[in-house]
Amino acid sequence: MRHFIVTLSLCVAPGSIGEHLIGQHHALVQDGYDRGVFLLYGALESEMGSVAIARAPSHQVLTQFLEEDPLLKEGLAAYDLVEFVPEVFPHILNDWLWAGASQGRNGLPYENLGGVPV
C-alpha cells in the first residue's frame, strides 16, 4: 500500500462554486472514506482548497479515483499528490496503514477503486 498527502487547490473563489458541485465533491470524499482511501480530510485555512491523507495501491489508482471529482472535471480545481512512507505514527493507525493491503475498510476491494485492476 502506498500513502499520499493529497492537496486540492481551487482555481476559482469558493463562493463561485455551485452547491450541486460541492455536494458531488463531498460525495466523492465520502466514497473515499467508505473505500478506506482517506484517513482524514479537511479544508485549508485559506479556504482555497483542502488536504487529505490517503492510501492506494499506486499513484495511478489514486489519480484515477480523484479524476472523478466534479471540481476537477469542471476545471475548478487541481490535485497534487505527494507520496510518503509512514515511519512514526501512533499504534492506533496500524490497521489503516498496513492491514488489508488487498481490501479497504468495509471489505471493499481496492481493485474497485476507480475501476482499475491492481
C-alpha positions in Angstrom: 0.0 0.0 0.0 1.2 3.5 -0.9 0.5 6.6 1.2 -0.1 10.1 -0.1 -0.6 13.7 1.0 -3.3 14.9 -1.4 -3.8 18.7 -1.9 -6.7 20.1 -3.7 -6.2 23.7 -4.9 -9.2 25.7 -6.1 -8.8 27.7 -9.3 -11.7 29.9 -8.5 -13.2 31.6 -5.4 -15.0 29.1 -3.2 -18.2 31.2 -3.3 -18.4 30.9 -7.1 -18.8 27.1 -7.0 -22.4 25.9 -7.1 -23.8 23.9 -4.2 -24.6 21.0 -6.5 -20.9 20.6 -7.5 -19.8 21.0 -3.8 -22.3 18.2 -2.9 -20.9 15.9 -5.6 -17.3 16.7 -4.4 -18.3 15.8 -0.8 -19.9 12.6 -2.1 -16.6 11.6 -3.7 -14.8 12.3 -0.4 -17.3 10.2 1.5 -16.8 7.4 -1.1 -13.1 7.7 -0.4 -13.7 7.2 3.3 -16.1 4.3 2.7 -13.5 2.6 0.5 -10.7 3.1 3.1 -8.8 5.5 0.8 -8.9 8.6 3.1 -7.7 8.7 6.7 -8.5 12.4 7.1 -9.6 15.3 5.1 -10.1 19.0 5.7 -10.2 22.5 4.3 -7.1 24.6 4.1 -7.2 27.6 6.4 -7.2 29.9 3.3 -10.4 28.2 2.1 -8.8 27.8 -1.3 -8.6 24.0 -1.2 -8.3 21.0 1.0 -5.8 18.4 2.1 -6.1 14.7 2.8 -4.0 11.8 3.9 -4.8 8.9 1.6 -3.7 5.4 0.7 -3.9 3.4 -2.6 -2.1 0.5 -4.3 -0.5 3.0 -6.6 -0.3 6.7 -7.7 -2.2 5.7 -10.8 -5.1 4.2 -8.9 -5.4 7.2 -6.6 -5.2 9.6 -9.6 -8.0 7.8 -11.4 -10.2 7.9 -8.3 -9.6 11.6 -7.9 -10.3 12.2 -11.6 -13.9 11.5 -10.8 -14.1 14.7 -8.8 -16.6 17.1 -10.5 -14.4 20.1 -9.4 -11.5 18.7 -11.4 -13.7 17.7 -14.3 -15.1 21.3 -14.5 -11.6 22.8 -14.3 -12.4 24.5 -11.0 -9.6 22.7 -9.0 -6.4 20.8 -9.4 -4.9 17.9 -7.3 -1.3 17.5 -6.2 -0.2 14.1 -4.8 3.0 13.6 -2.7 3.9 10.1 -1.8 5.4 9.4 1.6 6.4 6.4 3.7 4.9 6.5 7.2 7.7 5.9 9.7 6.5 7.4 13.0 2.8 7.2 14.0 0.6 6.2 16.9 -0.1 2.5 17.0 -3.9 3.2 16.6 -3.2 3.8 12.9 -1.6 0.4 12.3 -4.8 -1.1 10.9 -5.4 1.7 8.5 -1.8 1.9 7.4 -0.9 -1.7 6.9 -3.9 -4.1 7.3 -5.9 -5.3 4.3 -3.4 -4.5 1.6 -5.8 -6.0 -0.9 -9.0 -4.7 0.6 -10.1 -1.5 2.2 -12.4 -0.5 5.0 -15.8 -2.1 4.9 -14.3 -5.0 2.9 -14.4 -3.2 -0.5 -11.5 -4.5 -2.7 -9.0 -1.9 -3.9 -9.4 -3.2 -7.4 -12.8 -1.5 -7.4 -11.1 1.9 -6.7 -11.6 3.9 -9.8 -12.3 0.7 -11.8 -8.6 0.0 -12.2 -7.4 -3.6 -11.6 -4.3 -3.8 -9.4 
